[in-house]
Amino acid sequence: MIPTLRLLRLLGAWTLLGLAASVWPRLMPAWRACGWTLLGFLLLDLLLTRFLIPGPGRLSGEREAPASLALGEWREIRVRLRNPSRLPLHVELFDHHPSDFDSRGLPSRHRLPARGFLEQPYQVRPTARGHRGFGPIQVRLHTSLGLWARLMNLPAPQPVRVFPDFAAVARYALLATDQRLSMLGILKRPRRGEGLDFHQLREYRQGDTLRQVDWKASARSRKLISREYQDERDQQVVFLLDCGRRMKPLDELDDAELGHFDQALNALFLLSYVALKQGDAVGVATFAEDQPRTLAPHKSLATLERLFQELFDVQPTTHAPDYLAAAERFLKQFRKRSLVVLITNLRDEEDATLLPALKLLRGRHLVMLANLREGVVDGLLAQPVQDIEAALDHAAAHDYLARRRLLFQRIHHHGAGVLDVSPAKLPTALVNRYLELKAGGVI
């Protein structure tokens, strides 16, 4: 039992009356009378509480929450309370959601009907991925006179998994159905007659090359017939995901924004969906974490669900990435020629293992390095130069970018493609580059 705010105010008023009585003795009888009256109400309220308010074992509560949540998305949770007593109760409701969840809608005050129940919805927004869990439902029962409150923790443990935000994948699927992919910044590049897999025979059209003409079919039908090809299918796209310390941003992001690593995962899932729809197999391998994870390439759309299950709780570590060791392990696990998408964050420091790793991978695979561009550098360049400190920041930013450009040139010389974009633009940029490679017959 704890005192309520009403009781504290009454005690405060009684104390002030006592101070006044110490100055004006004629107020002393009134102070004593108020004290005895307040004590009587306190005892009466405690007595009523004992008989009228149900104990911790009788009041029941339950929570309705989804088993999985999306990072950064608001979802509704419902809490139900049941009152077995014959009198209505005045309750204040709390819920012990995970500490790294944002919430709105609680605490709230309610009148719980006699032998009835109430249902209170509220919303939560996860701010970190992985395994999480709800704790007990906490209620504060106010007594009949409102002088005391009883705290109760109603056991309602519930595990929940926080997945990366798959809204981008769902939105892509919706827009792809409506042929409105340009709203996402994705440019479809249809290609007719230049693919590697035979699709169908059709009548000759202006612009077809002589190489496309099927002379036997043309002789039989007595008109020119062309072969139409489609992009080659049954290829492999394998992600090599850096989980090291470089995947943590240089700058502190707002709570509403996704971090570098979460944006990288969004890009991975979006490109996986696109590649699977194109008929290619998708796999993934991680490095720079305690126990690297591997998912062999598969072609069905169920692969996307397996990717979510495998990677939803992966987090960037404090390990330094060893690109060469990751490439050697990758070659042992993936022998078929694939498009290898290395997602990492290259900074200005030289890494002795990167170029040898790319050279090793290029011996068997097509390699594309997707680099996360630090937003803090662009922010420094956008600020006006008004003093010597700002000038030094500008100079340091230009020097940083110059060293990165030099590194990218060396990567190009080793035969690997480079995609250097901000984390927020990485998902659509990766999809566009993949479609370019498909349209060019590279994969």
One Martini backbone bead per residue (centre of mass of N, CA, C, O) as a GRO file, in nm:
protein
  443
    1MET     BB    1   0.097   0.036   0.021
    2ILE     BB    2   0.020   0.369  -0.093
    3PRO     BB    3   0.017   0.692  -0.113
    4THR     BB    4  -0.159   0.943  -0.232
    5LEU     BB    5  -0.196   1.257  -0.348
    6ARG     BB    6  -0.434   1.324  -0.166
    7LEU     BB    7  -0.298   1.256   0.103
    8LEU     BB    8  -0.058   1.448   0.078
    9ARG     BB    9  -0.229   1.704   0.072
   10LEU     BB   10  -0.364   1.667   0.348
   11LEU     BB   11  -0.100   1.659   0.509
   12GLY     BB   12  -0.006   1.937   0.420
   13ALA     BB   13  -0.245   2.097   0.535
   14TRP     BB   14  -0.211   1.999   0.830
   15THR     BB   15   0.076   2.115   0.862
   16LEU     BB   16   0.002   2.411   0.814
   17LEU     BB   17  -0.194   2.425   1.049
   18GLY     BB   18   0.025   2.367   1.265
   19LEU     BB   19   0.195   2.618   1.209
   20ALA     BB   20  -0.031   2.816   1.271
   21ALA     BB   21  -0.078   2.710   1.569
   22SER     BB   22   0.210   2.800   1.669
   23VAL     BB   23   0.122   3.107   1.641
   24TRP     BB   24  -0.197   3.036   1.686
   25PRO     BB   25  -0.336   2.875   1.951
   26ARG     BB   26  -0.647   2.880   1.867
   27LEU     BB   27  -0.587   2.642   1.636
   28MET     BB   28  -0.535   2.375   1.790
   29PRO     BB   29  -0.814   2.229   1.799
   30ALA     BB   30  -0.842   2.210   1.489
   31TRP     BB   31  -0.587   2.043   1.441
   32ARG     BB   32  -0.672   1.798   1.611
   33ALA     BB   33  -0.937   1.736   1.467
   34CYS     BB   34  -0.813   1.690   1.188
   35GLY     BB   35  -0.628   1.459   1.271
   36TRP     BB   36  -0.845   1.258   1.370
   37THR     BB   37  -1.006   1.255   1.111
   38LEU     BB   38  -0.780   1.159   0.922
   39LEU     BB   39  -0.723   0.896   1.075
   40GLY     BB   40  -1.004   0.774   1.038
   41PHE     BB   41  -0.998   0.766   0.728
   42LEU     BB   42  -0.750   0.588   0.702
   43LEU     BB   43  -0.865   0.340   0.851
   44LEU     BB   44  -1.120   0.307   0.679
   45ASP     BB   45  -0.972   0.270   0.406
   46LEU     BB   46  -0.815   0.018   0.492
   47LEU     BB   47  -1.061  -0.157   0.557
   48LEU     BB   48  -1.195  -0.144   0.278
   49THR     BB   49  -0.956  -0.261   0.127
   50ARG     BB   50  -0.951  -0.546   0.255
   51PHE     BB   51  -1.263  -0.619   0.147
   52LEU     BB   52  -1.289  -0.479  -0.161
   53ILE     BB   53  -1.004  -0.540  -0.260
   54PRO     BB   54  -0.842  -0.737  -0.451
   55GLY     BB   55  -0.605  -0.946  -0.465
   56PRO     BB   56  -0.331  -1.051  -0.645
   57GLY     BB   57  -0.474  -1.344  -0.709
   58ARG     BB   58  -0.749  -1.226  -0.857
   59LEU     BB   59  -0.646  -1.032  -1.038
   60SER     BB   60  -0.653  -1.011  -1.397
   61GLY     BB   61  -0.416  -1.032  -1.678
   62GLU     BB   62  -0.373  -0.945  -2.032
   63ARG     BB   63  -0.195  -0.979  -2.351
   64GLU     BB   64  -0.198  -0.836  -2.688
   65ALA     BB   65   0.063  -0.953  -2.904
   66PRO     BB   66   0.283  -0.975  -3.131
   67ALA     BB   67   0.554  -1.186  -3.214
   68SER     BB   68   0.617  -0.957  -3.430
   69LEU     BB   69   0.828  -0.677  -3.519
   70ALA     BB   70   0.899  -0.361  -3.654
   71LEU     BB   71   1.130  -0.146  -3.708
   72GLY     BB   72   0.992   0.175  -3.634
   73GLU     BB   73   0.700   0.059  -3.582
   74TRP     BB   74   0.378   0.102  -3.508
   75ARG     BB   75   0.202  -0.090  -3.251
   76GLU     BB   76  -0.063  -0.266  -3.120
   77ILE     BB   77  -0.164  -0.298  -2.779
   78ARG     BB   78  -0.343  -0.521  -2.552
   79VAL     BB   79  -0.514  -0.472  -2.237
   80ARG     BB   80  -0.651  -0.694  -1.985
   81LEU     BB   81  -0.906  -0.668  -1.727
   82ARG     BB   82  -1.027  -0.845  -1.429
   83ASN     BB   83  -1.321  -0.826  -1.209
   84PRO     BB   84  -1.433  -1.026  -0.928
   85SER     BB   85  -1.579  -0.820  -0.785
   86ARG     BB   86  -1.872  -0.635  -0.653
   87LEU     BB   87  -1.692  -0.383  -0.718
   88PRO     BB   88  -1.574  -0.113  -0.831
   89LEU     BB   89  -1.269   0.008  -0.989
   90HIS     BB   90  -0.977   0.212  -0.949
   91VAL     BB   91  -0.743   0.242  -1.215
   92GLU     BB   92  -0.389   0.218  -1.293
   93LEU     BB   93  -0.216   0.173  -1.601
   94PHE     BB   94   0.050  -0.052  -1.682
   95ASP     BB   95   0.349  -0.148  -1.886
   96HIS     BB   96   0.621  -0.385  -1.935
   97HIS     BB   97   0.802  -0.293  -2.166
   98PRO     BB   98   1.057  -0.262  -2.338
   99SER     BB   99   1.308  -0.028  -2.289
  100ASP     BB  100   1.351   0.011  -2.626
  101PHE     BB  101   1.061   0.128  -2.625
  102ASP     BB  102   0.819   0.306  -2.753
  103SER     BB  103   0.535   0.495  -2.612
  104ARG     BB  104   0.163   0.517  -2.623
  105GLY     BB  105  -0.124   0.544  -2.384
  106LEU     BB  106   0.065   0.533  -2.128
  107PRO     BB  107  -0.083   0.587  -1.871
  108SER     BB  108  -0.413   0.492  -1.728
  109ARG     BB  109  -0.749   0.564  -1.638
  110HIS     BB  110  -1.004   0.359  -1.464
  111ARG     BB  111  -1.325   0.191  -1.460
  112LEU     BB  112  -1.385  -0.114  -1.308
  113PRO     BB  113  -1.615  -0.326  -1.327
  114ALA     BB  114  -1.821  -0.528  -1.184
  115ARG     BB  115  -1.757  -0.828  -1.300
  116GLY     BB  116  -1.545  -0.721  -1.512
  117PHE     BB  117  -1.396  -0.548  -1.795
  118LEU     BB  118  -1.099  -0.423  -1.964
  119GLU     BB  119  -0.972  -0.243  -2.263
  120GLN     BB  120  -0.632  -0.135  -2.350
  121PRO     BB  121  -0.485   0.053  -2.582
  122TYR     BB  122  -0.152   0.063  -2.725
  123GLN     BB  123   0.174   0.186  -2.828
  124VAL     BB  124   0.462   0.063  -3.010
  125ARG     BB  125   0.831   0.122  -3.073
  126PRO     BB  126   1.093  -0.009  -3.200
  127THR     BB  127   1.471   0.057  -3.167
  128ALA     BB  128   1.547  -0.260  -3.174
  129ARG     BB  129   1.674  -0.553  -3.249
  130GLY     BB  130   1.548  -0.871  -3.161
  131HIS     BB  131   1.520  -1.003  -2.854
  132ARG     BB  132   1.225  -0.974  -2.659
  133GLY     BB  133   1.027  -0.859  -2.356
  134PHE     BB  134   0.756  -0.880  -2.160
  135GLY     BB  135   0.623  -0.803  -1.868
  136PRO     BB  136   0.435  -0.701  -1.640
  137ILE     BB  137   0.132  -0.596  -1.526
  138GLN     BB  138   0.056  -0.274  -1.398
  139VAL     BB  139  -0.133  -0.183  -1.105
  140ARG     BB  140  -0.340   0.082  -0.953
  141LEU     BB  141  -0.532   0.069  -0.667
  142HIS     BB  142  -0.795   0.254  -0.559
  143THR     BB  143  -0.960   0.358  -0.309
  144SER     BB  144  -1.257   0.475  -0.207
  145LEU     BB  145  -1.116   0.758  -0.088
  146GLY     BB  146  -0.820   0.797  -0.223
  147LEU     BB  147  -0.562   0.742  -0.003
  148TRP     BB  148  -0.497   0.466  -0.139
  149ALA     BB  149  -0.263   0.226  -0.292
  150ARG     BB  150  -0.233  -0.071  -0.493
  151LEU     BB  151   0.023  -0.270  -0.596
  152MET     BB  152   0.037  -0.463  -0.909
  153ASN     BB  153   0.175  -0.768  -1.051
  154LEU     BB  154   0.086  -0.912  -1.352
  155PRO     BB  155   0.149  -1.193  -1.497
  156ALA     BB  156   0.290  -1.142  -1.859
  157PRO     BB  157   0.486  -1.304  -2.026
  158GLN     BB  158   0.642  -1.194  -2.353
  159PRO     BB  159   0.776  -1.275  -2.634
  160VAL     BB  160   0.974  -1.091  -2.885
  161ARG     BB  161   1.035  -1.000  -3.228
  162VAL     BB  162   1.269  -0.788  -3.399
  163PHE     BB  163   1.254  -0.668  -3.713
  164PRO     BB  164   1.316  -0.551  -3.982
  165ASP     BB  165   1.205  -0.328  -4.209
  166PHE     BB  166   0.955  -0.458  -4.446
  167ALA     BB  167   0.812  -0.220  -4.600
  168ALA     BB  168   0.986  -0.197  -4.856
  169VAL     BB  169   0.913  -0.472  -4.972
  170ALA     BB  170   0.605  -0.435  -4.976
  171ARG     BB  171   0.610  -0.183  -5.155
  172TYR     BB  172   0.740  -0.309  -5.396
  173ALA     BB  173   0.525  -0.523  -5.449
  174LEU     BB  174   0.293  -0.323  -5.497
  175LEU     BB  175   0.425  -0.152  -5.728
  176ALA     BB  176   0.483  -0.388  -5.917
  177THR     BB  177   0.185  -0.454  -5.969
  178ASP     BB  178   0.136  -0.135  -6.073
  179GLN     BB  179   0.381  -0.018  -6.233
  180ARG     BB  180   0.540   0.196  -5.989
  181LEU     BB  181   0.867   0.205  -5.935
  182SER     BB  182   0.947   0.513  -5.962
  183MET     BB  183   0.858   0.590  -5.666
  184LEU     BB  184   1.140   0.440  -5.560
  185GLY     BB  185   1.373   0.483  -5.793
  186ILE     BB  186   1.314   0.248  -5.995
  187LEU     BB  187   1.464   0.130  -6.299
  188LYS     BB  188   1.342  -0.011  -6.568
  189ARG     BB  189   1.515  -0.242  -6.813
  190PRO     BB  190   1.417  -0.333  -7.091
  191ARG     BB  191   1.498  -0.636  -7.284
  192ARG     BB  192   1.522  -0.714  -7.636
  193GLY     BB  193   1.719  -0.965  -7.783
  194GLU     BB  194   1.982  -0.974  -7.545
  195GLY     BB  195   1.976  -1.223  -7.411
  196LEU     BB  196   2.041  -1.574  -7.305
  197ASP     BB  197   1.742  -1.667  -7.301
  198PHE     BB  198   1.501  -1.833  -7.439
  199HIS     BB  199   1.153  -1.748  -7.507
  200GLN     BB  200   1.054  -1.675  -7.821
  201LEU     BB  201   0.852  -1.657  -8.103
  202ARG     BB  202   0.834  -1.400  -8.362
  203GLU     BB  203   0.782  -1.141  -8.537
  204TYR     BB  204   0.931  -0.926  -8.718
  205ARG     BB  205   1.107  -0.629  -8.620
  206GLN     BB  206   1.198  -0.325  -8.612
  207GLY     BB  207   1.549  -0.365  -8.501
  208ASP     BB  208   1.621  -0.632  -8.560
  209THR     BB  209   1.852  -0.864  -8.586
  210LEU     BB  210   1.989  -1.112  -8.780
  211ARG     BB  211   2.057  -1.298  -8.534
  212GLN     BB  212   1.740  -1.337  -8.460
  213VAL     BB  213   1.684  -1.494  -8.703
  214ASP     BB  214   1.471  -1.766  -8.800
  215TRP     BB  215   1.507  -1.940  -9.090
  216LYS     BB  216   1.334  -2.193  -9.055
  217ALA     BB  217   1.074  -2.054  -8.960
  218SER     BB  218   1.054  -1.863  -9.203
  219ALA     BB  219   1.022  -2.082  -9.423
  220ARG     BB  220   0.762  -2.213  -9.312
  221SER     BB  221   0.592  -1.919  -9.293
  222ARG     BB  222   0.685  -1.700  -9.511
  223LYS     BB  223   0.825  -1.530  -9.270
  224LEU     BB  224   0.968  -1.336  -9.050
  225ILE     BB  225   1.150  -1.477  -8.769
  226SER     BB  226   1.204  -1.419  -8.425
  227ARG     BB  227   1.406  -1.420  -8.153
  228GLU     BB  228   1.332  -1.421  -7.806
  229TYR     BB  229   1.478  -1.285  -7.519
  230GLN     BB  230   1.595  -1.324  -7.184
  231ASP     BB  231   1.695  -1.299  -6.895
  232GLU     BB  232   1.902  -1.461  -6.716
  233ARG     BB  233   1.867  -1.731  -6.518
  234ASP     BB  234   1.989  -1.900  -6.252
  235GLN     BB  235   2.131  -1.721  -6.054
  236GLN     BB  236   2.366  -1.564  -5.817
  237VAL     BB  237   2.310  -1.395  -5.498
  238VAL     BB  238   2.566  -1.281  -5.271
  239PHE     BB  239   2.610  -1.182  -4.943
  240LEU     BB  240   2.864  -0.972  -4.783
  241LEU     BB  241   2.847  -0.903  -4.441
  242ASP     BB  242   2.933  -0.646  -4.240
  243CYS     BB  243   2.979  -0.669  -3.861
  244GLY     BB  244   3.152  -0.440  -3.783
  245ARG     BB  245   3.258  -0.129  -3.659
  246ARG     BB  246   3.204   0.030  -3.936
  247MET     BB  247   2.876   0.003  -3.913
  248LYS     BB  248   2.911   0.239  -3.740
  249PRO     BB  249   2.847   0.553  -3.696
  250LEU     BB  250   2.992   0.864  -3.655
  251ASP     BB  251   2.716   0.966  -3.599
  252GLU     BB  252   2.439   1.078  -3.428
  253LEU     BB  253   2.128   0.960  -3.437
  254ASP     BB  254   1.819   0.977  -3.446
  255ASP     BB  255   1.563   0.790  -3.325
  256ALA     BB  256   1.398   0.797  -3.608
  257GLU     BB  257   1.649   0.671  -3.722
  258LEU     BB  258   1.842   0.471  -3.907
  259GLY     BB  259   2.101   0.289  -3.914
  260HIS     BB  260   2.339   0.157  -4.100
  261PHE     BB  261   2.272  -0.146  -4.057
  262ASP     BB  262   1.966  -0.128  -4.115
  263GLN     BB  263   1.996  -0.024  -4.404
  264ALA     BB  264   2.154  -0.268  -4.506
  265LEU     BB  265   1.928  -0.473  -4.454
  266ASN     BB  266   1.717  -0.345  -4.635
  267ALA     BB  267   1.881  -0.380  -4.894
  268LEU     BB  268   1.905  -0.685  -4.882
  269PHE     BB  269   1.597  -0.751  -4.890
  270LEU     BB  270   1.520  -0.603  -5.149
  271LEU     BB  271   1.718  -0.746  -5.344
  272SER     BB  272   1.620  -1.029  -5.284
  273TYR     BB  273   1.338  -0.995  -5.394
  274VAL     BB  274   1.416  -0.917  -5.683
  275ALA     BB  275   1.591  -1.167  -5.750
  276LEU     BB  276   1.371  -1.379  -5.700
  277LYS     BB  277   1.174  -1.264  -5.919
  278GLN     BB  278   1.406  -1.319  -6.148
  279GLY     BB  279   1.519  -1.629  -6.066
  280ASP     BB  280   1.721  -1.602  -5.845
  281ALA     BB  281   1.959  -1.677  -5.618
  282VAL     BB  282   1.991  -1.648  -5.252
  283GLY     BB  283   2.256  -1.536  -5.031
  284VAL     BB  284   2.455  -1.549  -4.715
  285ALA     BB  285   2.738  -1.376  -4.549
  286THR     BB  286   2.919  -1.329  -4.258
  287PHE     BB  287   3.137  -1.089  -4.082
  288ALA     BB  288   3.282  -0.980  -3.788
  289GLU     BB  289   3.189  -1.216  -3.594
  290ASP     BB  290   3.181  -1.465  -3.374
  291GLN     BB  291   2.941  -1.614  -3.560
  292PRO     BB  292   2.920  -1.680  -3.859
  293ARG     BB  293   2.684  -1.660  -4.120
  294THR     BB  294   2.495  -1.904  -4.330
  295LEU     BB  295   2.319  -1.894  -4.654
  296ALA     BB  296   2.217  -2.072  -4.889
  297PRO     BB  297   2.119  -2.074  -5.199
  298HIS     BB  298   1.789  -1.971  -5.310
  299LYS     BB  299   1.478  -1.927  -5.508
  300SER     BB  300   1.255  -1.895  -5.335
  301LEU     BB  301   1.048  -1.681  -5.149
  302ALA     BB  302   1.119  -1.830  -4.879
  303THR     BB  303   1.401  -1.705  -4.848
  304LEU     BB  304   1.315  -1.440  -4.715
  305GLU     BB  305   1.227  -1.566  -4.448
  306ARG     BB  306   1.506  -1.687  -4.380
  307LEU     BB  307   1.652  -1.417  -4.366
  308PHE     BB  308   1.494  -1.299  -4.133
  309GLN     BB  309   1.557  -1.528  -3.929
  310GLU     BB  310   1.878  -1.500  -3.948
  311LEU     BB  311   1.905  -1.149  -3.926
  312PHE     BB  312   1.729  -0.996  -3.702
  313ASP     BB  313   1.978  -1.015  -3.459
  314VAL     BB  314   2.194  -0.869  -3.594
  315GLN     BB  315   2.505  -0.704  -3.496
  316PRO     BB  316   2.731  -0.483  -3.449
  317THR     BB  317   3.062  -0.493  -3.374
  318THR     BB  318   3.410  -0.454  -3.246
  319HIS     BB  319   3.526  -0.574  -3.491
  320ALA     BB  320   3.763  -0.616  -3.723
  321PRO     BB  321   3.780  -0.644  -4.051
  322ASP     BB  322   3.855  -0.946  -4.252
  323TYR     BB  323   3.852  -0.977  -4.583
  324LEU     BB  324   4.034  -1.218  -4.654
  325ALA     BB  325   3.909  -1.429  -4.466
  326ALA     BB  326   3.623  -1.399  -4.585
  327ALA     BB  327   3.699  -1.484  -4.876
  328GLU     BB  328   3.809  -1.766  -4.815
  329ARG     BB  329   3.546  -1.872  -4.689
  330PHE     BB  330   3.362  -1.813  -4.930
  331LEU     BB  331   3.502  -2.005  -5.142
  332LYS     BB  332   3.427  -2.266  -4.979
  333GLN     BB  333   3.102  -2.218  -4.987
  334PHE     BB  334   3.115  -2.069  -5.288
  335ARG     BB  335   3.149  -2.197  -5.622
  336LYS     BB  336   2.951  -2.060  -5.778
  337ARG     BB  337   2.889  -1.827  -5.983
  338SER     BB  338   2.859  -1.484  -5.858
  339LEU     BB  339   2.701  -1.217  -5.710
  340VAL     BB  340   2.895  -1.012  -5.505
  341VAL     BB  341   2.777  -0.835  -5.214
  342LEU     BB  342   2.965  -0.594  -5.051
  343ILE     BB  343   2.885  -0.481  -4.727
  344THR     BB  344   3.018  -0.165  -4.624
  345ASN     BB  345   3.267   0.067  -4.449
  346LEU     BB  346   3.467   0.292  -4.591
  347ARG     BB  347   3.740   0.462  -4.499
  348ASP     BB  348   4.044   0.634  -4.487
  349GLU     BB  349   4.165   0.387  -4.403
  350GLU     BB  350   4.384   0.145  -4.455
  351ASP     BB  351   4.340  -0.190  -4.601
  352ALA     BB  352   4.526  -0.479  -4.648
  353THR     BB  353   4.265  -0.689  -4.711
  354LEU     BB  354   4.085  -0.584  -4.944
  355LEU     BB  355   4.227  -0.616  -5.223
  356PRO     BB  356   4.295  -0.920  -5.198
  357ALA     BB  357   3.998  -1.006  -5.170
  358LEU     BB  358   3.895  -0.902  -5.443
  359LYS     BB  359   4.091  -1.065  -5.616
  360LEU     BB  360   3.996  -1.342  -5.517
  361LEU     BB  361   3.694  -1.315  -5.599
  362ARG     BB  362   3.743  -1.244  -5.911
  363GLY     BB  363   3.832  -1.537  -6.000
  364ARG     BB  364   3.496  -1.631  -5.981
  365HIS     BB  365   3.351  -1.352  -5.938
  366LEU     BB  366   3.116  -1.103  -5.916
  367VAL     BB  367   3.191  -0.772  -5.791
  368MET     BB  368   3.018  -0.568  -5.538
  369LEU     BB  369   3.065  -0.260  -5.373
  370ALA     BB  370   2.885  -0.150  -5.085
  371ASN     BB  371   2.891   0.181  -4.970
  372LEU     BB  372   2.880   0.380  -4.683
  373ARG     BB  373   2.798   0.705  -4.659
  374GLU     BB  374   2.884   0.963  -4.466
  375GLY     BB  375   2.684   1.220  -4.340
  376VAL     BB  376   2.886   1.404  -4.180
  377VAL     BB  377   3.048   1.503  -4.425
  378ASP     BB  378   2.821   1.647  -4.578
  379GLY     BB  379   2.756   1.838  -4.342
  380LEU     BB  380   3.026   1.992  -4.342
  381LEU     BB  381   3.007   2.096  -4.643
  382ALA     BB  382   2.726   2.257  -4.595
  383GLN     BB  383   2.869   2.446  -4.421
  384PRO     BB  384   2.961   2.746  -4.345
  385VAL     BB  385   3.245   2.959  -4.372
  386GLN     BB  386   3.330   3.164  -4.066
  387ASP     BB  387   3.585   3.009  -3.956
  388ILE     BB  388   3.862   2.829  -3.874
  389GLU     BB  389   3.711   2.572  -3.784
  390ALA     BB  390   3.541   2.535  -4.043
  391ALA     BB  391   3.784   2.520  -4.236
  392LEU     BB  392   3.907   2.263  -4.113
  393ASP     BB  393   3.664   2.083  -4.163
  394HIS     BB  394   3.664   2.110  -4.469
  395ALA     BB  395   3.948   2.002  -4.518
  396ALA     BB  396   3.903   1.725  -4.386
  397ALA     BB  397   3.672   1.633  -4.573
  398HIS     BB  398   3.827   1.649  -4.841
  399ASP     BB  399   4.051   1.453  -4.758
  400TYR     BB  400   3.869   1.212  -4.704
  401LEU     BB  401   3.745   1.194  -4.996
  402ALA     BB  402   4.012   1.163  -5.150
  403ARG     BB  403   4.093   0.889  -5.026
  404ARG     BB  404   3.843   0.738  -5.120
  405ARG     BB  405   3.877   0.778  -5.426
  406LEU     BB  406   4.145   0.628  -5.441
  407LEU     BB  407   4.033   0.358  -5.342
  408PHE     BB  408   3.818   0.321  -5.567
  409GLN     BB  409   4.017   0.310  -5.801
  410ARG     BB  410   4.161   0.053  -5.704
  411ILE     BB  411   3.911  -0.124  -5.716
  412HIS     BB  412   3.859  -0.095  -6.019
  413HIS     BB  413   4.136  -0.219  -6.105
  414HIS     BB  414   4.029  -0.504  -5.967
  415GLY     BB  415   3.719  -0.544  -6.097
  416ALA     BB  416   3.529  -0.377  -5.910
  417GLY     BB  417   3.242  -0.258  -5.805
  418VAL     BB  418   3.103   0.070  -5.708
  419LEU     BB  419   2.889   0.179  -5.427
  420ASP     BB  420   2.840   0.527  -5.322
  421VAL     BB  421   2.616   0.575  -5.055
  422SER     BB  422   2.381   0.646  -4.864
  423PRO     BB  423   2.198   0.459  -4.655
  424ALA     BB  424   1.908   0.552  -4.756
  425LYS     BB  425   1.996   0.484  -5.078
  426LEU     BB  426   2.082   0.183  -5.101
  427PRO     BB  427   1.838   0.010  -5.188
  428THR     BB  428   1.782   0.141  -5.474
  429ALA     BB  429   2.075   0.132  -5.580
  430LEU     BB  430   2.106  -0.175  -5.580
  431VAL     BB  431   1.874  -0.241  -5.770
  432ASN     BB  432   1.969  -0.076  -6.013
  433ARG     BB  433   2.241  -0.223  -6.051
  434TYR     BB  434   2.126  -0.502  -6.094
  435LEU     BB  435   1.952  -0.429  -6.346
  436GLU     BB  436   2.191  -0.343  -6.516
  437LEU     BB  437   2.336  -0.617  -6.520
  438LYS     BB  438   2.102  -0.770  -6.649
  439ALA     BB  439   2.073  -0.588  -6.906
  440GLY     BB  440   2.394  -0.640  -6.984
  441GLY     BB  441   2.465  -0.957  -6.933
  442VAL     BB  442   2.653  -1.012  -6.680
  443ILE     BB  443   2.413  -1.209  -6.525
   0.00000   0.00000   0.00000
